[in-house]
Amino acid sequence: MSKARGKLKRTEVQRSAENRGKNRISPIESRADIPKARRVVVKVGSSSLTSIANSLDELAVATITDVLAKAHERNVEVVFVSSGAIAAGLAPLGLSRRPKDLATQQAAASVGQSLIMTRYTELFSRYNVTISQVLVTAEDLMHRSRYHNAHRQLERLLDLNVLPIVNENDAVATHELKFGDNDRIAALVAHTIKADALLLLSDVDALYTKHPAEGGERIPEVTDPEKDLDGVEVGTIGRAGVGSGGMVTKVEAAKIASSSGIPALVTSTANASAALEGQDVGTWFKPTGGRRSVRLVWLAQLAKTKGALTLDAGAVKAIRRRTSLLAAGVTKVEGIFRPGEPVALKEPSGKTIAHGIAAYSSEECAKTAGQHTDDVVDDLGEGFDGVLVHVDNLALLRRKY
């Protein structure tokens, strides 16, 4: 065995041993602990990397590359979620603004993605950092087999000392299955790889009580979003025109991460180095919950429900005890949905307490609502068991913020 291959093998063994300990409690309890992180997801928005006039902002791209490469050199496992594919493709296609139709967005993304990756390859190579491109769609993180494939891919890349660059696959994503922004993709990726921390970077340095121009003050830390963000008007403060998110999606992503046990920091790309050094920058979202499967995170936080099932008091208690929802416990069916589509589960007062994947269509649910299992089988046939939402496809909602 050559010396190079021997070194690679030892590195893989060491990394595999480290990765087996990823289920540990994260050592990151505050922003000052970020330098202790062994695995970090960093997301940078389109507004920080591109412009309509100049396509790629060369200085911005070079700066973030420098910061992430140096973190990589310190043996931090970095996953970089990079927006900007659509924006980077606008100028080469002669477009003056972000297109609204899906086909043109896909065309721009196809052109822009190659431009971005070519530049990243050149810049990271100066630090002898090997990068890879990982394109994902909503389906990749929604469906169990695809999710495991994405998880294995990212874990193996990190084992091989590669810095993965993740982006939503805008060139093939449909309106129905698009996440709509990379902030939430970053939150799900952080959950998927059990990251120690999530950094959400844009052209805004922190979350403010109101627009800074109107005297708004920085919110340094969010411990309880319901209380800490009460009365805060979250909007798009930074440059408009090239991104699909804004501060709203960053706050949503930070809450998705923190509710799943992963601390998140929202700050500007200019503060990236300071953030990784643990300096007092941005807005820090402390973890508010424990980790759970990424599919349930998606179902609870991101799924667009197609309808709703209202439950009786007994069914509410049953699903809170983590059991499947039976037709007998449903009193009302709203909306039109097909088997396999997300639905909201409501208590008698109308409050949504869970999201689930419907096993039956809205028509079948309405026909069987309130019936016991034997009656459902009599009405619909042996293929129907009366379980409208299986417990494995049910996500109880934590506090809504």
Contacts in CASP RR format, 6 or more apart in sequence:
PFRMAT RR
TARGET T0000
AUTHOR 0000-0000-0000
METHOD contacts of the structure
MODEL  1
MSKARGKLKRTEVQRSAENRGKNRISPIESRADIPKARRVVVKVGSSSLT
SIANSLDELAVATITDVLAKAHERNVEVVFVSSGAIAAGLAPLGLSRRPK
DLATQQAAASVGQSLIMTRYTELFSRYNVTISQVLVTAEDLMHRSRYHNA
HRQLERLLDLNVLPIVNENDAVATHELKFGDNDRIAALVAHTIKADALLL
LSDVDALYTKHPAEGGERIPEVTDPEKDLDGVEVGTIGRAGVGSGGMVTK
VEAAKIASSSGIPALVTSTANASAALEGQDVGTWFKPTGGRRSVRLVWLA
QLAKTKGALTLDAGAVKAIRRRTSLLAAGVTKVEGIFRPGEPVALKEPSG
KTIAHGIAAYSSEECAKTAGQHTDDVVDDLGEGFDGVLVHVDNLALLRRK
Y
1 9 0 8 1.000
8 160 0 8 1.000
11 161 0 8 1.000
12 159 0 8 1.000
12 160 0 8 1.000
15 158 0 8 1.000
15 159 0 8 1.000
15 161 0 8 1.000
16 159 0 8 1.000
18 38 0 8 1.000
19 155 0 8 1.000
19 158 0 8 1.000
19 159 0 8 1.000
22 39 0 8 1.000
22 193 0 8 1.000
22 194 0 8 1.000
23 194 0 8 1.000
26 196 0 8 1.000
26 197 0 8 1.000
26 261 0 8 1.000
26 262 0 8 1.000
26 263 0 8 1.000
26 287 0 8 1.000
27 33 0 8 1.000
27 36 0 8 1.000
27 37 0 8 1.000
27 196 0 8 1.000
28 34 0 8 1.000
28 36 0 8 1.000
28 37 0 8 1.000
28 196 0 8 1.000
28 197 0 8 1.000
28 263 0 8 1.000
29 263 0 8 1.000
30 284 0 8 1.000
30 286 0 8 1.000
31 263 0 8 1.000
31 265 0 8 1.000
31 275 0 8 1.000
31 278 0 8 1.000
31 279 0 8 1.000
31 280 0 8 1.000
31 281 0 8 1.000
31 284 0 8 1.000
32 278 0 8 1.000
33 278 0 8 1.000
34 40 0 8 1.000
34 197 0 8 1.000
34 265 0 8 1.000
34 275 0 8 1.000
34 276 0 8 1.000
34 277 0 8 1.000
34 278 0 8 1.000
35 276 0 8 1.000
35 277 0 8 1.000
35 278 0 8 1.000
36 196 0 8 1.000
37 76 0 8 1.000
37 195 0 8 1.000
37 196 0 8 1.000
37 197 0 8 1.000
38 75 0 8 1.000
38 76 0 8 1.000
38 77 0 8 1.000
38 196 0 8 1.000
39 76 0 8 1.000
39 77 0 8 1.000
39 79 0 8 1.000
39 158 0 8 1.000
39 193 0 8 1.000
39 194 0 8 1.000
39 195 0 8 1.000
39 196 0 8 1.000
40 71 0 8 1.000
40 76 0 8 1.000
40 77 0 8 1.000
40 78 0 8 1.000
40 79 0 8 1.000
40 195 0 8 1.000
40 196 0 8 1.000
40 197 0 8 1.000
40 198 0 8 1.000
40 199 0 8 1.000
40 276 0 8 1.000
41 78 0 8 1.000
41 79 0 8 1.000
41 81 0 8 1.000
41 186 0 8 1.000
41 189 0 8 1.000
41 190 0 8 1.000
41 193 0 8 1.000
41 195 0 8 1.000
41 197 0 8 1.000
41 198 0 8 1.000
41 199 0 8 1.000
42 68 0 8 1.000
42 78 0 8 1.000
42 79 0 8 1.000
42 80 0 8 1.000
42 81 0 8 1.000
42 199 0 8 1.000
42 201 0 8 1.000
42 272 0 8 1.000
43 80 0 8 1.000
43 81 0 8 1.000
43 82 0 8 1.000
43 83 0 8 1.000
43 182 0 8 1.000
43 183 0 8 1.000
43 185 0 8 1.000
43 186 0 8 1.000
43 198 0 8 1.000
43 199 0 8 1.000
43 200 0 8 1.000
43 201 0 8 1.000
43 253 0 8 1.000
44 64 0 8 1.000
44 80 0 8 1.000
44 81 0 8 1.000
44 82 0 8 1.000
44 83 0 8 1.000
44 201 0 8 1.000
44 202 0 8 1.000
44 269 0 8 1.000
44 272 0 8 1.000
45 82 0 8 1.000
45 83 0 8 1.000
45 84 0 8 1.000
45 182 0 8 1.000
45 201 0 8 1.000
45 202 0 8 1.000
45 243 0 8 1.000
45 269 0 8 1.000
46 83 0 8 1.000
46 84 0 8 1.000
46 86 0 8 1.000
46 87 0 8 1.000
46 242 0 8 1.000
46 243 0 8 1.000
46 244 0 8 1.000
47 202 0 8 1.000
47 203 0 8 1.000
47 238 0 8 1.000
47 239 0 8 1.000
47 241 0 8 1.000
47 242 0 8 1.000
47 243 0 8 1.000
48 57 0 8 1.000
48 60 0 8 1.000
48 64 0 8 1.000
48 201 0 8 1.000
48 202 0 8 1.000
48 203 0 8 1.000
48 268 0 8 1.000
48 269 0 8 1.000
49 56 0 8 1.000
49 57 0 8 1.000
49 60 0 8 1.000
49 61 0 8 1.000
49 64 0 8 1.000
49 82 0 8 1.000
49 83 0 8 1.000
49 84 0 8 1.000
49 87 0 8 1.000
49 88 0 8 1.000
49 116 0 8 1.000
49 269 0 8 1.000
50 56 0 8 1.000
50 57 0 8 1.000
50 84 0 8 1.000
50 87 0 8 1.000
50 88 0 8 1.000
50 242 0 8 1.000
51 57 0 8 1.000
51 87 0 8 1.000
51 242 0 8 1.000
52 87 0 8 1.000
52 90 0 8 1.000
52 91 0 8 1.000
52 96 0 8 1.000
52 97 0 8 1.000
52 98 0 8 1.000
52 241 0 8 1.000
52 242 0 8 1.000
53 91 0 8 1.000
54 91 0 8 1.000
55 87 0 8 1.000
55 88 0 8 1.000
55 89 0 8 1.000
55 90 0 8 1.000
55 91 0 8 1.000
55 92 0 8 1.000
55 112 0 8 1.000
55 115 0 8 1.000
56 88 0 8 1.000
56 115 0 8 1.000
56 116 0 8 1.000
56 119 0 8 1.000
58 119 0 8 1.000
60 269 0 8 1.000
61 116 0 8 1.000
61 119 0 8 1.000
61 120 0 8 1.000
61 123 0 8 1.000
62 123 0 8 1.000
63 269 0 8 1.000
63 272 0 8 1.000
64 201 0 8 1.000
64 269 0 8 1.000
64 272 0 8 1.000
65 120 0 8 1.000
65 123 0 8 1.000
65 124 0 8 1.000
66 123 0 8 1.000
67 272 0 8 1.000
67 273 0 8 1.000
67 276 0 8 1.000
68 78 0 8 1.000
68 80 0 8 1.000
68 163 0 8 1.000
68 272 0 8 1.000
69 123 0 8 1.000
69 124 0 8 1.000
69 126 0 8 1.000
69 127 0 8 1.000
69 129 0 8 1.000
69 163 0 8 1.000
70 127 0 8 1.000
70 273 0 8 1.000
71 78 0 8 1.000
71 276 0 8 1.000
72 78 0 8 1.000
72 127 0 8 1.000
72 129 0 8 1.000
72 163 0 8 1.000
73 127 0 8 1.000
73 129 0 8 1.000
76 276 0 8 1.000
77 158 0 8 1.000
78 163 0 8 1.000
79 154 0 8 1.000
79 158 0 8 1.000
79 163 0 8 1.000
79 164 0 8 1.000
79 166 0 8 1.000
79 189 0 8 1.000
79 190 0 8 1.000
79 193 0 8 1.000
79 195 0 8 1.000
80 131 0 8 1.000
80 163 0 8 1.000
80 164 0 8 1.000
80 165 0 8 1.000
80 166 0 8 1.000
81 165 0 8 1.000
81 166 0 8 1.000
81 167 0 8 1.000
81 182 0 8 1.000
81 185 0 8 1.000
81 186 0 8 1.000
81 189 0 8 1.000
82 116 0 8 1.000
82 120 0 8 1.000
82 165 0 8 1.000
82 166 0 8 1.000
82 167 0 8 1.000
82 182 0 8 1.000
83 167 0 8 1.000
83 181 0 8 1.000
83 182 0 8 1.000
83 243 0 8 1.000
83 244 0 8 1.000
84 112 0 8 1.000
84 116 0 8 1.000
84 167 0 8 1.000
84 242 0 8 1.000
84 243 0 8 1.000
85 108 0 8 1.000
85 109 0 8 1.000
85 112 0 8 1.000
85 113 0 8 1.000
85 116 0 8 1.000
85 167 0 8 1.000
85 170 0 8 1.000
85 171 0 8 1.000
86 98 0 8 1.000
86 99 0 8 1.000
86 105 0 8 1.000
86 108 0 8 1.000
86 109 0 8 1.000
86 112 0 8 1.000
86 170 0 8 1.000
86 243 0 8 1.000
86 244 0 8 1.000
87 98 0 8 1.000
87 108 0 8 1.000
87 112 0 8 1.000
87 242 0 8 1.000
87 243 0 8 1.000
88 108 0 8 1.000
88 111 0 8 1.000
88 112 0 8 1.000
88 113 0 8 1.000
88 115 0 8 1.000
88 116 0 8 1.000
89 95 0 8 1.000
89 108 0 8 1.000
89 109 0 8 1.000
89 111 0 8 1.000
89 112 0 8 1.000
89 115 0 8 1.000
90 96 0 8 1.000
90 97 0 8 1.000
90 98 0 8 1.000
90 108 0 8 1.000
90 242 0 8 1.000
92 111 0 8 1.000
92 112 0 8 1.000
92 115 0 8 1.000
93 107 0 8 1.000
93 108 0 8 1.000
93 111 0 8 1.000
95 104 0 8 1.000
95 108 0 8 1.000
97 241 0 8 1.000
98 105 0 8 1.000
98 241 0 8 1.000
98 242 0 8 1.000
98 243 0 8 1.000
98 244 0 8 1.000
99 105 0 8 1.000
99 108 0 8 1.000
102 174 0 8 1.000
102 175 0 8 1.000
105 170 0 8 1.000
106 170 0 8 1.000
106 171 0 8 1.000
106 172 0 8 1.000
106 173 0 8 1.000
108 170 0 8 1.000
109 169 0 8 1.000
109 170 0 8 1.000
109 171 0 8 1.000
110 171 0 8 1.000
113 133 0 8 1.000
113 135 0 8 1.000
113 167 0 8 1.000
113 170 0 8 1.000
113 171 0 8 1.000
117 131 0 8 1.000
117 133 0 8 1.000
117 165 0 8 1.000
120 131 0 8 1.000
120 165 0 8 1.000
121 131 0 8 1.000
124 130 0 8 1.000
124 131 0 8 1.000
124 163 0 8 1.000
129 163 0 8 1.000
130 160 0 8 1.000
130 161 0 8 1.000
130 162 0 8 1.000
130 163 0 8 1.000
131 162 0 8 1.000
131 163 0 8 1.000
131 164 0 8 1.000
131 165 0 8 1.000
132 157 0 8 1.000
132 162 0 8 1.000
132 163 0 8 1.000
132 164 0 8 1.000
132 165 0 8 1.000
133 164 0 8 1.000
133 165 0 8 1.000
133 167 0 8 1.000
134 150 0 8 1.000
134 153 0 8 1.000
134 154 0 8 1.000
134 157 0 8 1.000
134 164 0 8 1.000
134 165 0 8 1.000
134 166 0 8 1.000
134 167 0 8 1.000
135 166 0 8 1.000
135 167 0 8 1.000
135 168 0 8 1.000
135 169 0 8 1.000
135 171 0 8 1.000
136 150 0 8 1.000
136 166 0 8 1.000
136 167 0 8 1.000
136 168 0 8 1.000
136 169 0 8 1.000
136 185 0 8 1.000
136 189 0 8 1.000
137 168 0 8 1.000
137 169 0 8 1.000
137 172 0 8 1.000
137 173 0 8 1.000
137 177 0 8 1.000
137 178 0 8 1.000
138 173 0 8 1.000
138 177 0 8 1.000
138 178 0 8 1.000
138 179 0 8 1.000
138 298 0 8 1.000
138 302 0 8 1.000
139 146 0 8 1.000
139 177 0 8 1.000
140 146 0 8 1.000
140 147 0 8 1.000
140 149 0 8 1.000
140 150 0 8 1.000
141 147 0 8 1.000
141 150 0 8 1.000
141 185 0 8 1.000
141 188 0 8 1.000
141 192 0 8 1.000
141 294 0 8 1.000
141 295 0 8 1.000
141 298 0 8 1.000
142 177 0 8 1.000
142 295 0 8 1.000
142 298 0 8 1.000
144 295 0 8 1.000
147 192 0 8 1.000
147 294 0 8 1.000
147 295 0 8 1.000
150 192 0 8 1.000
151 192 0 8 1.000
151 193 0 8 1.000
154 164 0 8 1.000
154 166 0 8 1.000
154 189 0 8 1.000
154 192 0 8 1.000
154 193 0 8 1.000
155 193 0 8 1.000
157 164 0 8 1.000
158 164 0 8 1.000
158 193 0 8 1.000
166 182 0 8 1.000
166 185 0 8 1.000
166 186 0 8 1.000
166 189 0 8 1.000
167 182 0 8 1.000
167 185 0 8 1.000
168 178 0 8 1.000
168 179 0 8 1.000
168 180 0 8 1.000
168 181 0 8 1.000
168 182 0 8 1.000
168 185 0 8 1.000
170 178 0 8 1.000
173 179 0 8 1.000
179 185 0 8 1.000
179 302 0 8 1.000
180 244 0 8 1.000
180 245 0 8 1.000
181 243 0 8 1.000
181 244 0 8 1.000
181 245 0 8 1.000
181 246 0 8 1.000
181 249 0 8 1.000
183 200 0 8 1.000
183 245 0 8 1.000
183 246 0 8 1.000
183 249 0 8 1.000
183 250 0 8 1.000
183 252 0 8 1.000
183 253 0 8 1.000
184 249 0 8 1.000
184 252 0 8 1.000
184 253 0 8 1.000
184 256 0 8 1.000
184 301 0 8 1.000
184 302 0 8 1.000
186 198 0 8 1.000
186 200 0 8 1.000
186 253 0 8 1.000
187 198 0 8 1.000
187 253 0 8 1.000
187 254 0 8 1.000
187 256 0 8 1.000
187 257 0 8 1.000
187 260 0 8 1.000
187 262 0 8 1.000
187 264 0 8 1.000
187 297 0 8 1.000
188 256 0 8 1.000
188 294 0 8 1.000
188 297 0 8 1.000
188 298 0 8 1.000
188 302 0 8 1.000
189 195 0 8 1.000
190 197 0 8 1.000
190 198 0 8 1.000
190 257 0 8 1.000
190 262 0 8 1.000
190 264 0 8 1.000
191 256 0 8 1.000
191 257 0 8 1.000
191 260 0 8 1.000
191 262 0 8 1.000
191 291 0 8 1.000
191 294 0 8 1.000
191 297 0 8 1.000
192 294 0 8 1.000
194 291 0 8 1.000
195 262 0 8 1.000
196 262 0 8 1.000
196 263 0 8 1.000
197 262 0 8 1.000
197 263 0 8 1.000
197 264 0 8 1.000
197 265 0 8 1.000
198 253 0 8 1.000
198 254 0 8 1.000
198 257 0 8 1.000
198 262 0 8 1.000
198 263 0 8 1.000
198 264 0 8 1.000
198 265 0 8 1.000
199 264 0 8 1.000
199 265 0 8 1.000
199 267 0 8 1.000
199 272 0 8 1.000
199 275 0 8 1.000
199 276 0 8 1.000
200 250 0 8 1.000
200 253 0 8 1.000
200 254 0 8 1.000
200 264 0 8 1.000
200 265 0 8 1.000
200 266 0 8 1.000
200 267 0 8 1.000
201 267 0 8 1.000
201 268 0 8 1.000
201 269 0 8 1.000
201 271 0 8 1.000
201 272 0 8 1.000
201 275 0 8 1.000
202 238 0 8 1.000
202 246 0 8 1.000
202 247 0 8 1.000
202 250 0 8 1.000
202 266 0 8 1.000
202 268 0 8 1.000
202 269 0 8 1.000
203 238 0 8 1.000
203 239 0 8 1.000
203 268 0 8 1.000
203 269 0 8 1.000
204 237 0 8 1.000
204 238 0 8 1.000
204 247 0 8 1.000
204 266 0 8 1.000
204 267 0 8 1.000
204 268 0 8 1.000
205 218 0 8 1.000
205 267 0 8 1.000
205 268 0 8 1.000
205 270 0 8 1.000
205 271 0 8 1.000
205 281 0 8 1.000
205 282 0 8 1.000
206 218 0 8 1.000
206 219 0 8 1.000
206 220 0 8 1.000
206 266 0 8 1.000
206 267 0 8 1.000
206 268 0 8 1.000
206 281 0 8 1.000
206 282 0 8 1.000
206 283 0 8 1.000
207 218 0 8 1.000
207 219 0 8 1.000
207 222 0 8 1.000
207 232 0 8 1.000
207 234 0 8 1.000
207 247 0 8 1.000
207 250 0 8 1.000
207 251 0 8 1.000
207 266 0 8 1.000
207 282 0 8 1.000
207 283 0 8 1.000
208 216 0 8 1.000
208 217 0 8 1.000
208 218 0 8 1.000
208 219 0 8 1.000
208 232 0 8 1.000
208 237 0 8 1.000
209 216 0 8 1.000
209 217 0 8 1.000
209 219 0 8 1.000
209 232 0 8 1.000
210 216 0 8 1.000
210 232 0 8 1.000
210 233 0 8 1.000
211 237 0 8 1.000
212 237 0 8 1.000
218 282 0 8 1.000
218 283 0 8 1.000
219 228 0 8 1.000
219 229 0 8 1.000
219 232 0 8 1.000
219 283 0 8 1.000
220 280 0 8 1.000
220 282 0 8 1.000
220 283 0 8 1.000
220 284 0 8 1.000
221 228 0 8 1.000
221 283 0 8 1.000
221 284 0 8 1.000
221 285 0 8 1.000
221 286 0 8 1.000
222 228 0 8 1.000
222 229 0 8 1.000
222 254 0 8 1.000
222 258 0 8 1.000
222 283 0 8 1.000
222 284 0 8 1.000
222 285 0 8 1.000
222 286 0 8 1.000
223 286 0 8 1.000
223 288 0 8 1.000
224 288 0 8 1.000
225 255 0 8 1.000
225 258 0 8 1.000
225 285 0 8 1.000
225 288 0 8 1.000
225 401 0 8 1.000
226 399 0 8 1.000
226 401 0 8 1.000
229 251 0 8 1.000
229 401 0 8 1.000
234 247 0 8 1.000
234 248 0 8 1.000
234 251 0 8 1.000
235 246 0 8 1.000
235 247 0 8 1.000
235 248 0 8 1.000
236 245 0 8 1.000
236 246 0 8 1.000
236 247 0 8 1.000
236 248 0 8 1.000
237 246 0 8 1.000
237 247 0 8 1.000
238 246 0 8 1.000
238 247 0 8 1.000
247 266 0 8 1.000
250 266 0 8 1.000
251 266 0 8 1.000
252 301 0 8 1.000
253 264 0 8 1.000
254 264 0 8 1.000
254 266 0 8 1.000
254 283 0 8 1.000
254 285 0 8 1.000
255 285 0 8 1.000
255 288 0 8 1.000
255 301 0 8 1.000
255 401 0 8 1.000
256 297 0 8 1.000
256 301 0 8 1.000
256 302 0 8 1.000
257 263 0 8 1.000
257 264 0 8 1.000
257 285 0 8 1.000
258 264 0 8 1.000
258 285 0 8 1.000
258 286 0 8 1.000
258 287 0 8 1.000
258 288 0 8 1.000
258 289 0 8 1.000
259 287 0 8 1.000
259 288 0 8 1.000
259 289 0 8 1.000
259 290 0 8 1.000
259 301 0 8 1.000
259 398 0 8 1.000
260 287 0 8 1.000
260 289 0 8 1.000
260 290 0 8 1.000
260 291 0 8 1.000
260 292 0 8 1.000
260 297 0 8 1.000
261 287 0 8 1.000
261 288 0 8 1.000
261 289 0 8 1.000
261 290 0 8 1.000
261 291 0 8 1.000
262 287 0 8 1.000
262 291 0 8 1.000
263 284 0 8 1.000
263 285 0 8 1.000
263 286 0 8 1.000
263 287 0 8 1.000
264 284 0 8 1.000
264 285 0 8 1.000
265 275 0 8 1.000
265 281 0 8 1.000
265 282 0 8 1.000
265 283 0 8 1.000
265 284 0 8 1.000
265 285 0 8 1.000
266 282 0 8 1.000
266 283 0 8 1.000
266 285 0 8 1.000
267 275 0 8 1.000
267 281 0 8 1.000
267 282 0 8 1.000
267 283 0 8 1.000
268 281 0 8 1.000
268 282 0 8 1.000
271 279 0 8 1.000
271 281 0 8 1.000
271 282 0 8 1.000
274 281 0 8 1.000
275 281 0 8 1.000
275 282 0 8 1.000
288 398 0 8 1.000
289 398 0 8 1.000
296 395 0 8 1.000
297 395 0 8 1.000
299 342 0 8 1.000
299 355 0 8 1.000
299 356 0 8 1.000
299 357 0 8 1.000
299 393 0 8 1.000
299 394 0 8 1.000
299 395 0 8 1.000
300 354 0 8 1.000
300 355 0 8 1.000
300 395 0 8 1.000
300 396 0 8 1.000
300 397 0 8 1.000
300 398 0 8 1.000
303 342 0 8 1.000
303 355 0 8 1.000
303 356 0 8 1.000
304 342 0 8 1.000
305 342 0 8 1.000
305 343 0 8 1.000
305 344 0 8 1.000
305 355 0 8 1.000
306 335 0 8 1.000
306 336 0 8 1.000
306 337 0 8 1.000
306 338 0 8 1.000
306 341 0 8 1.000
306 342 0 8 1.000
306 343 0 8 1.000
306 358 0 8 1.000
306 362 0 8 1.000
307 333 0 8 1.000
307 334 0 8 1.000
307 335 0 8 1.000
307 336 0 8 1.000
307 337 0 8 1.000
307 343 0 8 1.000
307 344 0 8 1.000
307 362 0 8 1.000
308 332 0 8 1.000
308 333 0 8 1.000
308 334 0 8 1.000
308 335 0 8 1.000
308 343 0 8 1.000
308 344 0 8 1.000
308 345 0 8 1.000
308 346 0 8 1.000
308 352 0 8 1.000
309 325 0 8 1.000
309 330 0 8 1.000
309 332 0 8 1.000
309 333 0 8 1.000
309 334 0 8 1.000
309 343 0 8 1.000
309 344 0 8 1.000
309 345 0 8 1.000
309 346 0 8 1.000
309 358 0 8 1.000
309 365 0 8 1.000
309 369 0 8 1.000
309 388 0 8 1.000
309 389 0 8 1.000
310 330 0 8 1.000
310 331 0 8 1.000
310 332 0 8 1.000
310 333 0 8 1.000
310 334 0 8 1.000
310 346 0 8 1.000
310 347 0 8 1.000
310 348 0 8 1.000
310 350 0 8 1.000
311 319 0 8 1.000
311 325 0 8 1.000
311 329 0 8 1.000
311 330 0 8 1.000
311 331 0 8 1.000
311 345 0 8 1.000
311 346 0 8 1.000
311 347 0 8 1.000
311 348 0 8 1.000
312 329 0 8 1.000
312 330 0 8 1.000
312 331 0 8 1.000
312 348 0 8 1.000
313 347 0 8 1.000
313 348 0 8 1.000
314 329 0 8 1.000
315 325 0 8 1.000
315 326 0 8 1.000
315 328 0 8 1.000
315 329 0 8 1.000
315 330 0 8 1.000
316 347 0 8 1.000
316 348 0 8 1.000
316 353 0 8 1.000
318 325 0 8 1.000
318 326 0 8 1.000
318 329 0 8 1.000
319 325 0 8 1.000
319 345 0 8 1.000
319 353 0 8 1.000
319 354 0 8 1.000
319 391 0 8 1.000
319 394 0 8 1.000
319 396 0 8 1.000
320 353 0 8 1.000
320 396 0 8 1.000
322 391 0 8 1.000
322 394 0 8 1.000
322 396 0 8 1.000
323 391 0 8 1.000
324 387 0 8 1.000
324 389 0 8 1.000
324 390 0 8 1.000
324 391 0 8 1.000
324 394 0 8 1.000
325 345 0 8 1.000
325 387 0 8 1.000
325 388 0 8 1.000
325 389 0 8 1.000
325 394 0 8 1.000
326 373 0 8 1.000
326 386 0 8 1.000
326 387 0 8 1.000
326 388 0 8 1.000
327 365 0 8 1.000
327 368 0 8 1.000
327 369 0 8 1.000
327 370 0 8 1.000
327 371 0 8 1.000
327 372 0 8 1.000
327 373 0 8 1.000
327 376 0 8 1.000
327 386 0 8 1.000
327 387 0 8 1.000
327 388 0 8 1.000
328 370 0 8 1.000
328 371 0 8 1.000
328 372 0 8 1.000
328 373 0 8 1.000
329 369 0 8 1.000
329 370 0 8 1.000
330 365 0 8 1.000
330 368 0 8 1.000
330 369 0 8 1.000
330 370 0 8 1.000
330 388 0 8 1.000
331 348 0 8 1.000
331 369 0 8 1.000
331 370 0 8 1.000
332 369 0 8 1.000
333 362 0 8 1.000
333 365 0 8 1.000
333 366 0 8 1.000
333 369 0 8 1.000
335 362 0 8 1.000
336 362 0 8 1.000
337 343 0 8 1.000
337 358 0 8 1.000
337 361 0 8 1.000
337 362 0 8 1.000
338 358 0 8 1.000
338 361 0 8 1.000
338 362 0 8 1.000
339 358 0 8 1.000
339 359 0 8 1.000
339 360 0 8 1.000
339 361 0 8 1.000
340 357 0 8 1.000
340 358 0 8 1.000
340 359 0 8 1.000
341 357 0 8 1.000
341 358 0 8 1.000
342 355 0 8 1.000
342 356 0 8 1.000
342 357 0 8 1.000
342 358 0 8 1.000
343 355 0 8 1.000
343 356 0 8 1.000
343 357 0 8 1.000
343 358 0 8 1.000
343 389 0 8 1.000
344 352 0 8 1.000
344 354 0 8 1.000
344 355 0 8 1.000
344 356 0 8 1.000
345 352 0 8 1.000
345 353 0 8 1.000
345 354 0 8 1.000
345 355 0 8 1.000
345 356 0 8 1.000
345 389 0 8 1.000
345 394 0 8 1.000
346 352 0 8 1.000
346 353 0 8 1.000
347 353 0 8 1.000
352 397 0 8 1.000
353 396 0 8 1.000
353 397 0 8 1.000
354 394 0 8 1.000
354 395 0 8 1.000
354 396 0 8 1.000
354 397 0 8 1.000
355 394 0 8 1.000
355 395 0 8 1.000
355 397 0 8 1.000
356 389 0 8 1.000
356 393 0 8 1.000
356 394 0 8 1.000
356 395 0 8 1.000
357 389 0 8 1.000
357 390 0 8 1.000
357 393 0 8 1.000
357 394 0 8 1.000
358 365 0 8 1.000
358 388 0 8 1.000
358 389 0 8 1.000
359 386 0 8 1.000
359 387 0 8 1.000
359 388 0 8 1.000
359 389 0 8 1.000
359 390 0 8 1.000
359 393 0 8 1.000
360 368 0 8 1.000
360 384 0 8 1.000
360 386 0 8 1.000
360 388 0 8 1.000
364 380 0 8 1.000
364 384 0 8 1.000
365 388 0 8 1.000
367 379 0 8 1.000
367 380 0 8 1.000
368 375 0 8 1.000
368 376 0 8 1.000
368 379 0 8 1.000
368 380 0 8 1.000
368 384 0 8 1.000
368 386 0 8 1.000
368 388 0 8 1.000
371 379 0 8 1.000
371 386 0 8 1.000
373 385 0 8 1.000
373 386 0 8 1.000
376 384 0 8 1.000
376 385 0 8 1.000
376 386 0 8 1.000
377 383 0 8 1.000
377 384 0 8 1.000
377 385 0 8 1.000
377 386 0 8 1.000
END
